[in-house]
Amino acid sequence: MNYIIGAFKPACSITISLADGNSRKQVALKENGKTVLIPIFHNQETISGKISIEPILGKKVEHNGIKVELLGQIEMYFDRSNFYDFTSLVRELDIPGEICERKTFPFEFSTVEMPYETYNGANVRLRYVLKVSICRNYGGGIVEYQDFVVQNYSPPPSINNSIKMEVGIEDCLHIEFEYNKSKYHLKDVIVGKIYFLLVRIKIKNMDLEIRRRESTGSGSNTHVETETLAKFELMDGAPVRGESIPVRLFLSPYELAPTYSNINNKFSVKYYLNLVLVDEEDRRYFKQQEINMYRLSETS
């Protein structure tokens, strides 16, 4: 029985070490139910390191070549059988032969084009991964993966107009709301005011929500998922005409990503501020406004 179990174990162990993985800023990601720390890289950076291969129990490993690939992949959760590679780079590490003892191979991918950010959404995942493959005639190939995260910074927008809108029900309710800008970085603060110009219905409470809308696929296969990321109570009780309610919502506590527009023709992510009013009969009134999110460099 031990012999049978051992037959299914890989013939060697593979360890992937990034050159500056420990000194880089890291982010926590969930993999197979476990939380692991993954180093962060940026577009046009060099990905380098070492790959160590060690035979198990002193056995030799015969192979038809060893390679490492750097892959950028998009996976649709409703189509898990297919990965869409938008980046695919290969480095050959070894010619066909055999490995009898621990062997280490350096690798380098210089100034890699990584235009899209790592993203884990409701229906889609965008990931970057290093894939080491040991090709073999028998016993099956041996493969090891190492994920890394990509985050890309944007400069502050040169034009950032405020948002001014009105919402109302004829002869019953008239509200103006104003937000200080329409584009926010991920650690920003939403500042604004709500003005009550006409109030003839009894408002019980008012909330401001941040909603994320993720669109995947295209045409008849489009999937849209809307998620409420934050809910902030602006008012509890009935307002009166002429009253002004201040808005101050800090974004840093929430798990936000930038706005993504048609990433590789596969998915988009948009954000909305949703104003919700509830009257004493529990009728709900909504007004939604799209905002743009971007990642600002921490040194800016």
Secondary structure, DSSP 4 states (H G I P E B T S, - for coil): -HHHHHHTS-SEEEEEEETTTTTS-EEEEEETTEEEEEEEE-TT--EEEEEEEEEGGG--EEES-EEEEEEEEEEEGGGTT-EEEEEEEEEEEE-SEEE-S-EEEEEEE-S----S--EE-SSEEEEEEEEEEE--SSS--EEEEEEEEE----PPPS----EEEEEEETTTEEEEEEES-SEEETT-EEEEEEEEEEE-S-EEEEEEEEEEEEEES-GGG-EEEEEEEEEEEEEES---TT-EEEEEEE-TTS-----EEEETTTEEEEEEEEEEEEETT--EEEEEEEEEEEPPPTT-
